[in-house]
Amino acid sequence: MGAAMNPPNMSETRKSPSRRRGRWQLILILMMVIGPMVLATGMYKWQFWVPESRSYHGELIGNGQTRADLGVQADESRWQILVSAPQDCSVDCQQLVYMARQIQIGLGRDASRATHALAVAQPLSADYDAKLKLEYPQLQRYSLDLPIFTQGVGGKAAQGHGTAQLWIIDPHGNLVLRYDARVKGKDLLNDLRHLLKLSNIG
């Protein structure tokens, strides 16, 4: 009679599923480690699933400059919508002053967190001064130190953009955003609302 067939090695039979299970575990671990890196690379290269970054309509300052660097001395602990006028407060300036007031009103329940203000280097005309006293009772008014303004951030920002400018200033007195007379009220309001939403101060 021929030699009897050898029975299968039971220990090897038991090892085979264990080896397969071990391989799958290793593959899963590698996927968990390498997968996120591959996904992140693909998102960056092909720009999918990338959240939109916040872009403001004004010029973001963000370099530590303060209201004092504009040539304005003020003690204000709320957000401030400040119009600066190194020359006379003409049409562009008056439009920005009007917009500043409307923006504060447009904040609704957050209106108390902000103020609107005007800083001028020259005396206002008698008619406009009387109008402000009558129609803008909450408008804060300051003197603008022209040499500081001209040599600092105000003068540099004004180049090529006219003279009247509007600034959003945080409760610590830091300059946050700058706008010229071409700004749209809706854009400015959206920017300020976003800042107030992110901020725990003021």
Buried (B, 14 or more C-beta within 10 A) or exposed (E): EEEEEEEEEEEEEEEEEEEEEEEEEEEEEEEEEEEEEEEEEEEEEEEEEEEEEEEBBBBEBEEEBBBBBBBBEBEBEEBBBBBBBBBBBBEBBBBBBBBBBBBBEBBEEBEEBBBBBBBBBEEBEEEBEEBBEEEBEEBBEBEBBBEBBBEBBBBEBBEEBBBBBBBBBBBEBBBBBBBBBEBEBEEBBBBBBEBBEEEEEB
